[in-house]
Amino acid sequence: MSLSHVIRCYNYVVKISKDVECVDSVKTGEKFVVETINAYGKKFSNVSELQDILNSNSDEIHHHPLTGPIFVEGAKPGDMLKVHIEKIEVLEMAQMLSKSAGILPVSKEDFSFSDRMAIIGKVNDDKIEYYHSGIKLKLEPCLGMIATAPKEGFIKTGHIGVTGGNFDNPFIKEGVDIYLPVQVEGALLYLGDVHAIQAYGELSGVALEASANVTLSVSLVKPWKPFDTDPIFIMGKEPLTGRDALAVIGIGKSFKNGDEAVRDAYLKTIEVLKRLKPTMPEALISSMLSLIGNSMAGQAYSNTSESTSQILLTEEGLRTFHITENKNILAELEKCIFKVEENSKSDEKILVTIGAVKGRLQKVLHKYLESIGIKIPNISDRLLVYDIETDKYILRISLLKWADITKNYNKFDFVIYGSDKWLERSNKSFVALKFFEQKNCRMSLLVPKEKKDMPLMYFKDKKIATSYPNLLKEHLGINDDNILTMEGSVEASIPLGWASSIFDVVETGKTALENGLVEHTKVMKFGAVLATSRVDKIPLFVNLGLIDKPNDLKCIAFDGIDGSGKSTLSKIVVQNGMFKFSPTVLVEPFSGRIGKESMNLWNNGKYFDWASCVGKMHWRADGVVNMVYDRSLLTAIVDLFSINETKENIMMVIKCFEPLPDILFYCKVDPKIAYERSQKRGKKDVFDTFESLLEYSKLYERAVKFLTDNNVLKVVELDVNKEASSVIEDIKIKLKEEL
């Protein structure tokens, strides 16, 4: 980046407005210098000259004059202007004698600049020496004021508004990036009021004011979705800790109100962190800020201007929210908050890790790499970990067994696997990002050639060998006593006399034929999946071109009594490409940590609190991925009906579950069929008795009517008395019709 030009006009601007004539224009990406003048509006070189300024009766010299506005080419309302402060070269400095007097305000009647001692500091290398005392402090300049123009009205210099202004924050220093809202064409950037050194809080209301040359560059970034609160935040090395940090700015809109500034920073920080951890409930983020969010004042107390504050999140705190192998966490976080233009370049390469199942699924890995424009590397078949470097990122690929991937799933950004493995032992943390159809891959019942004409019931009553016992139970209704579970080589079970048939993956069928087996019953087709457990990184993956941008995201739910097949259907929808190229996740609100912990509320008779807790706190990723619920709001209502909860409380629980699914599929099943299915499962509970299923079937019907009568959400009835494959076709038709 070469230096383009110097903006020499510190033009004594005393209001930040879209109506002021621009002094210059800049392009994004170019480096330029802005000359600024100290808060008094005049230069001086000795104590006498400063005293003359202070004794002047002219009001014009005490208004924090700024340089600007500077027109940023291409800036549009809704953008955010990222300002990188490269260097602040201090020219001379003096302590400002402010009418605010900081934490000890004085009345206008009592105030006189002539009552104050004029103090000048002299720059020696990187130190500041006070003329009067010989005290030396390290030179640590910061920008006191920086802003874009508001769309309406103006911000008086020395004050602050929604687009910036008088921050008086030592974090706005060399090497950091500050993100400002853009409300008008061209952004209209203003800056000035440089402080040669300032502590947090600016307790006396003054800092060591200076004229300076500020070298900076600007770029435009767009939030993934518009911010509600127009937060202003800073990223870079924070001066006290010397560590990478993120700070969100708060403003006290009334004078003398530091508490208001802290509250504003707190609420805006919650919104920013919600972008970084979309699966975390806001209530939990709010609590976490007491543990990792540091409240620090900019201008703590002012008699003549607004107070400012910041919530500071250090690198250590940020890493509790965002798991990454990258050393520069801020570069990664920016790409998770903002869209990155296709032609933008960065010197920072992001490390992305992929865990892929070795063997036949390496073809899927290669297909994925080709889809993102990467040539398949010519490497040894025995190499299990290798890197592929591009201009934007480094892919670190590890070829492992499925068992090792599932144990270490949170150590990878992406995983690639066959959906048969996930469907057998689903890892709810995996978000299916892309489905790769495997045309010949299916789960089938294989039998000896001489018994190919025997009915299915013949084999159901005998031992079946498989590595997929859960799928065998779900799809063929085989009970535990007739299942022989093996880790592999299931074909050997028949000549060994251990089983009469096998349930396994079939692709070409050659292995089966060589072992004297033929395909008897095709149960389900499946494919391969690119997935992630890191929902918060989906914007990053899109920015890097690793996945397509999610569009038109939907939320659907499956609900019904035990044995209705809702769990099987929801898993198939997630893992078998129903949403093709759009990220999709399975959500089970009544299981997992929240579901289990909230049950103690139910067990203690706190039924409303139980339902509210599940609704508010369950894992979700609204607006980030497609969500498929295995049980949802309907189950909560059914359980509340069972203890005769009031309509008022039920409606309150519904609010807790918002945003609600676009469609809720009610899996309607004959209780007798549900009972037969439940008896074949290994795990049974009190809800699996026929009497219980009959009772709950009536409660579900009542709950469906309640939702429909009160226009809560769209409920679609599914006939699930038939095979899952047939129901899946019905779901495809219904989704096309309803969405």
N, C-alpha and C positions, 0 to 999 in steps of 0.2 A: 504494500500500500504506500504510494508516494504522496508527499505533501502537495496538495492542490493549490490552496491560496490562503491568504490571511484576511480575516474580516476585521478591519481596523476601526470601524465606526462604533465606539462605545458612545451611543447616541442619547444618553441621559433619559432613557425611557423610564417613566414612573408609573406605568400601568401595563399589565399584560392583557392584550386585547387583539382580536382579529382585525380591528379597524386601524391599526398602526401600520404605516408603510414599511415594507420589508427592506432591510439593509443589504441583503444578499440572498443568494440561493445556493444550495449544495445538493449533490447527488448522493444517494446511498452508497456506502462503501468507500467514499473518498475521505482522505484525512485533511483537516483544515484547522487553522488557528483562529481563535476568537480573542481579541483584546478586550479586557474588562477593566473597569476602574473601581476604586475602593468605595465604600458605602457613603462617603462624603461627597463624591462627585468631582473631587479635584485631587491632583497629585501634590505631593510635598516631599521635601528631602531632609527636613530638619524639624526640631521641636517648635521653632518660632513659626515656621510656615503652617504647621498643624494648628497651633494656637490661633493663628489668624483665621483659619477656616472655622474653628469652633466658636470664635467670637463674632463671626459674621451673622448679620440679621437675616440673611437670605434663606428662605425655607427650601429653595430648590436643591441645596447641597446636602440635605439630610434625608433623602428619599430612596436610598439604595438604588441608584441608577443602574440600569441593565443595558446590555447590548442585544439588540434584536428588534423585530422578529427576523429569524432566518428561515426562508422558505425551503422545505425539504421536498424535492421533486418526487412525485409518485405517492406521497402520503395522502391517505383517504380516511374519512371518519370511520371509526371502528377498528383501525389499526392500533398498534402500540409502537411508539418510537423508542427504539433501543439506542441509548446514547452511551458510547464507550469513551470514558475519560482516560486519555493516554498520558497526558502530562499537564501539570499545573506549575508554571514558572512564575514564582513570586517576584515582583519588582520592588516594592517597598511596602511597609505595613505600619499600622498604628492601632491602638486600642480604641474601639468605638465607644463613645460615651452616650449610651442609649437612654431615651426618655423612659423606656420600660423598666430599666434598672433591675431586670430579672426577678429573682425570688423576693427582693425587698423593693416593691414598687414605690414610686414617689408621685405626688400629685403634680399636675402641670404648674400650679402656682408656686410650688417650692423648687421647681427644677430650673437650673441654669447651667449651660455648658461651661461657663466660665468658672463654676465651682469645682469642676472636675480636673484632675491632673491629666495632662496630655502625655501619653506614653508611647514611645516609638521603639520598635525592635529592629535590630540590624541583622541582615542575613550574612552569615559566615559559613560558606560551604553548605552543609545540611543542618546547621544550627541557627537558632535565633537568640541574639543577645540583647537583653533589656538594657537600654542606656542608663537607667536610673540605679539599677541594683547589681548589674553584672551577672544576673541569673541567665543561664543558658538552657534552652529547651530545644528538642529536636524539631526541625521544620517538618510539619505534616499538614500540607495545605488541603483544603476541601472547598467545594463549591457551596456557598451559603444559599444561593438561589438558582433554580433551574426550572423551567416550565414550558409547556405548550399552551397555545391560546385556547380559552374556553369558547364553546359555541355561542354563548350568550353573555353579555355584560363584560366585566373586566375584573382582574385581580390587581389590586394596588400593590406596587412593589413594597417589600417589607412585610407582605401578608402572604397567605397561601390559600389555594382553592383546590378543586377536584383535579385540575390538570397540573398542579405543582405550584411552586413559588418559594417562599422563604422556609426552607427545611432546617437550616442551621444544624446539620447533622454531619459529624466527622466521618461517617462511612461513605459519603459522596466524595470520594477522593480518587487519586490516580490509580488506574488499573481496574476500576470497577465498571459495571454496566448498570445503568438506571433505566427503568422501563416506565414510560409516561404515556397516558392515554392520548389518542389523537381524536379531536372533536371537529376539526375544521380542515379544509383542503390545504395541503402543504404543511400541516402540523403547526408551523409558526413557533420556532424554538427561541426562547429567551434564556440568557444566563448572565451571572455576575455575582457580586457580593462575595468574593473569595476571602476565606479566612486562612491566614498563614498557619494557625493552630487553633484548635478548639476542643474542649472536653465535652462529653455527653452531658446534656442538660443546660449548658451555657448559663450557669447558675446566676451570674451577675448580670445577665442580659446582654453581655458584650463578648466579643472575641477579637482576636488580633486581625483587624481588617487590612485588606491589601488590594493593590492593583496587580493584575497578573495577565499572562498570556496562557490561554487554555487550549491545548491540542486535543482534538476529539474526532470521532467519526460517528456516523449515524446509520442505522439500518431499520427496516420495517418488518415487524412480525405481526402475525394475526393469531389471536387466541383460537383454540379448537372450537370453542363456543363463546359467545360474548360474555364478559364478566358482568355480574349484576351490580357490583360495588365500585367499579373502576379503580382497582387497587394500583398503587404505585409501589414498585419494589426494586430492591438493589441486590445484585449478585456480585460477589468478588471476595477478596481477602479483607476481613473486618480488622480495623486497626488495633483493637485491644487484644484480640486473641491471635491475630496473624494467621487465622485459618479461613478456609473457604466458608462462606456463610450466605444465607438469604435473609433479607430483612424486608418486612412489609410496613409501609408508612401509615401512620394514623394522624388525624387532624382534629384538634379541638376547635370547633367552629366559633365558639365564644371566647372572649379574652379570659385570661387567668384560669383556664380549665384544662389542666393536664390530665385529669381523669377521663375527660371526654376524648382526648387524643388517644389514650391507651385503649379505651373501649373500641374506638374506630379501627385502630390497628389490629386489635384482637379479632373483630368480626371479619375484616378483610383477609387476615391470615387464614382463618378457617376456610374461606372460599378458595384461596390459593392452594392450601393443602388438600382440599377436596379434589383438585385437579391432579395432584400427585398421588393420591390414594383414593380412587373413586369407589373402592369397595368398603371403605371405613365409614361407619355412620358419623354424621356431623357431631352428635353428642359425644362420641368417643374422641374425635379430634379435639373438641373443646376441652375435654378433660386432660388430654395429652399435653396441651399447651402449658398447663401448670407444671409439667415435668421437664419439657424440653424447649419451651418458648421463653426467651428472656425479654422482659419489658425494659426498654431503654429510651430515655428522653432525648429528643433533639433540642428544641427550644422548650425548656421545661415550664417556664412561667413568664408571661409577658403582660405588661400593662397596656401595650399598644398594638399587639399582634396576637395571632392565634398560637396556641401551643402545638408542638408536634411530638410524636413519639414513634417508636418502631418496636415490632416484635422480631427479635433476632433468633434465627435458627442456625446453629453452628453445624459444621459438617457431620459431627457425631450425631446430633439430633436428626438431621436429614436422613442419615443412613438407617435410622430406626424406622423411618417411613418407606424408604425406597432402597430395595436391595440392588446392588450393582457391583460388578467387578471393575468398573472403570474408576481410575484414580481421580479424574476430574468429574465429580458428581454434578457440578453446576452445568457443564456443557450438555450432559445427558438430560438434566431436569428441564432445561430450556426447550429441548425438543419434545418433551412430554407435555409442556404447557402450550406451546405455540406450533402452528403450522410453519413449515420451512419451505420457502420457494424452491422450485426445482433447480433453478440456476444458482442458488446460493452455495457458497463453498465455505469450508471450515478447515482450519489447520488441525482440529482435534478429531482424531479417528476414534469412533466408538467400537468397543469390543462387544461382540454378540456371540453368545455360546449356543451351540446346537448339540443335543444328545439324540443320536439316531440309533435305531435297532439295527445291528449288523446282519448281514446275510441278504436274503432276497429283497429286503426293504431298502437296501442301498440304491436300488434302481429308482425308488421314490425320491430319495435324497437328491440324486442326480437330476431327476425331472424337476424338482423344486429349484435347484441351483440354476438350471437352464432357463426356467421361467422368469428369474430375476436377472438374466443376462450374464451369468457367470459360466465361464468355460470349465468343464469338468477337469480337475487337475490330474495330471499323469503321475500317479503315485503308486507305491507298492500296496498290494492287497493286504499286506500284513500291518500296515501303518494304521494305528487305531486313533491317534489324535493328531490333527494337523490344522494349519491356519491357511485361510484364503484372504488376501488383502486387496481391498479396492480403494478408490479415492475417498470414500466416505466412512468405511468401516472395516473391521477385521472380523471375519467369521472363524470361530474356533470350533471345529467339528470333532466330536467324540463318538466313536462307534462302540456301542455297549450292548449288553443283553437287557431285555425288557425289565427284568427284576431289579437290575442295578439302576436303571433310569427311574423307576417308580420310587426307589428308596432315596434317590438324590434329585428328585424332580425340581426342587427349588434352587438347585445350583445351575440350572440351564435357562436361557432365555426362550429357546424353542426346544421341542421334542418332536420326533417323527416316529410313528408307530402304526401298527395295524389295528384298526378299530376293534377287531375281535378280542384283543388283549384288554382294551379299555372296557368293552362291554362285559367281559367276564369279571373283572375286578375294577370297577370304575374309580378313577381318581377325580373327585369332584373339583379339585383345584385346576384341572386342565380346561382351558378355553380352546375349543376347536376353531382354528383359524382358516384352514383350507383343507378341502376334501379331495383326495386323489382316487378316482374310481379304479378299482382292480377288477376288470371285466369277468375274469374267471374265478375269482376268490369267493368261496361260499362255505358255510357251515352245513355239514350233511351227516346223515346217519348212513354208515357203510356196513354192509353185511356180506357174509360168504356168498359167492356166486350161486351156489346151489340153493340158497334160501332167498333169492331175490324176489320171489313171488309171494312170500309170506306176508300177512297183514302187519301193519305197524304194531298193533296190540300184542302180537306174538313176541316182539323184541322188548316192548315196554315192561313185560313181566319177567324179563331175564336181565342178567348183568350186562351193562353197557360200559365200556372203557372210554375214558375221555380225559383231556386236560382242561376241559371247560365245563365243570359240574354245574355252575350257576346258570349258564346258558342252556344246558340240557334240561335243567329243572324248569326254567322260565318258558322255553319254547315247546318242549315235548311232554312236560308234566311228569317227568320221571322222579320217583321218590328216592330218598337217600339210600335205602337198602339195596336198590338196583343199580347204583352208580359205583364204578370202580375208578377212582381218581389216580391218574398217572402223570408224571412230569413230561413224558414224551414217548416216542416209539410205541404208540398205542396199538399199532397193527399187530405187534407181537402177542397181544393178550389173547387173540383167538386161537392160534396154534398151541399156545401154552394152556388153553382150557380155562383161562381166567374170566373170559367174557364171551358172549354170543354175537356181539356187534360192537362197533365203535362210533363215537361222535367226534368228528375232527374237521380240520380245514381241508378243503379240496381245491386244487388249482387246475392242474392238468389231468389228474386222476391216475397218472402212471404208477405212483407208489402204491396206490390201492390195488391196481391190477396185478402188479408184481407179487403182491401178498394174497392174491386170490379173493379180493374184495371188490364189490360193485356198489355204486351209489343207489341207495334205496329211497331216501327222503331228503330233498333239499329243504333246508330250514330257512336260511337267510343269506343274502349276499352282503359283503362288507368291503370296505376300501381301506385306504391308509389316510392318516391325518397328520397335518402340521398343527401343533398346539403350543400353548404357553400357559404357565401358571402366574404370569406377571401381567395382569390386566393393566396396571398403571403404565406399562411400557408400550401399549398398543399404538399411541400416537408417535412414539419414537420409531417403532417398526415401520409405520407408514411413511414418516419423514425420510427414513433411510431407503425407502423403496423395497423393503423386504416383504410387505404384504399390501394388498389393495386397501384403499380407504373405505371404512365401513359406511354404508349408506342405508337409510330407511330401516333403522334398527327396530326390532319388534320384541315383544314379551308375550309368551304364551304359557299357559299353565295346564297341567293335567291333574285331575282330582277325582276321587271316588273311594269306595270302600276297599279294604284289603282284598287282594285277589282280583281286582278289576283290571290289572295290567298297566296301571298308570306309570309305574316305575320303568317297566320294560319299554313302553312307548316313548317316554320322555328321553330315555337314554339313546334309543335308536334315532330319534329326531336330532339329537345333538351330534352324534358320532357318524351318522350315515349320510351326511351331506345334504340334509333337507334345506339348509340355508347356503349351500354351495360354497361361495367365496367370502362369506361374511362371518366374523367371529361369533361363536355361540357357546354358551356355558350352561351347565346343569346346576340348578339351584334347589336345595332341599332345606327349606327354612326350619323344619321341625327336627332336623338332625344336626350333627356337627356340634361344636362347642356351645353356641348360643342355645340351640334346641335342648341340649342336655342340661345346661345350667338353669335354663328357665323352667324346667320341669319341677324344680323344687318349689317354685311359686304355686304350680298346680297342686302338687302334693300337700301343700299347706293351705289349700282352699282359696288361694288368691288367683281366681280364674281370669278375671279381667286383666290383672297385672301380667299374668302369663301370656295372654294373647297379645297385649300391647308390647311387651318386651320382644316377643318373636317378630312382630310386625316392624318395629323400629330398628332392631339390632341385627336382623339376619343378613348374611352375606348377599350382596347384590352389586350390580355394576350398571346402574341406570344410564342410558344414553351412550354407553361405551361399547357394549356387545349385545347381541341377541341373547335373551334369557329364556330358558325353558324350565319351568317349575315342576318338580315332582312333589305334589301337594302345595296348596297355596291358601289364599284367603278362605276358600270354601271349607277347608278342614277346621280352621279356627272358628268359623260360624257354627259348624256342626257341633263342635265340642261345647261351645257356649250355649247352644240350644239344649244340649243334654243336661245342663244344670240350670235351665230356665233363666238365663241372663236377660236383662231388659233390652228392648230395642235401642234405647238411647246409648247404652254401653256398647252394643254391637256396632252401631254406626260410628262410634268413637274408635273402635278397633279397626274398622275399615279404613279410617283416616291414617292409622298407624302403618298400614300396608301400602299406602300410596308411594309412588305411582303404581296403579293397578295394571294387571295384564291387559293386553289388547284383546285377547280371546282366552276364555277359560273353557277347556274341554272337560265336560263332565263325562267320565267313563261309566256308562250305565251298564250294569251287569246283573244277571239273575243271581241272587244270593246263594242258590244251590251250586251254581257253577263256581262262584267265588270261593265257596266252602271246599269244594273238591280241589281247586287249585291250591288253597292254603294248606290243605292236609299233606300235599306233596312237598311242601317246603320243609327244610330241616328245622327252622326256628319258628316256634309257635308261641302265641301269647293269648291273653284273655279276649282280644278282639277277633280271634280267629274261630271262635265257636259259631255254630250256625245261628244261634239265638242272637248273638251280638251282631253278626253280619246283617241279619234281618232287621234288627232295630236301627242300626246305623244307615242302612239303605233308605229307610223312611226319613231319617234325619237329613240325609243328603238331598233327598227330593224336596224337603221343606226348605233347606238352605238355598237350593237352586231357585225355587219360587221367590224366596225373599230377595235375592239379588236381582232377579228379573223384574219383580213388582216395584222395586225401589230404583230401577234404572242405574244400578251400580256399575255393572260391566256386561260385556257381551258373553253369554254362556251358550256354548254349542254342545249338543248331546251327541255322544259317540256310542254306537252299538259295539260293545267289546265282548260280546258272547262268542265271537268268532276268532279265528287265528290272527295273531299279531300282524302278519304280512298283509292281510286283507284290510285290517284297521288302518295301517300306515297309508295305504292307498286312499282311504276315506279322508285321512288327515290332510294329505296333499291337495285333494279336491277342495276341502273346506277352507284351507289356508288361501288357496287361489281365489275362492269366492269371497271370503270375508275380508282379506287384506289387500 
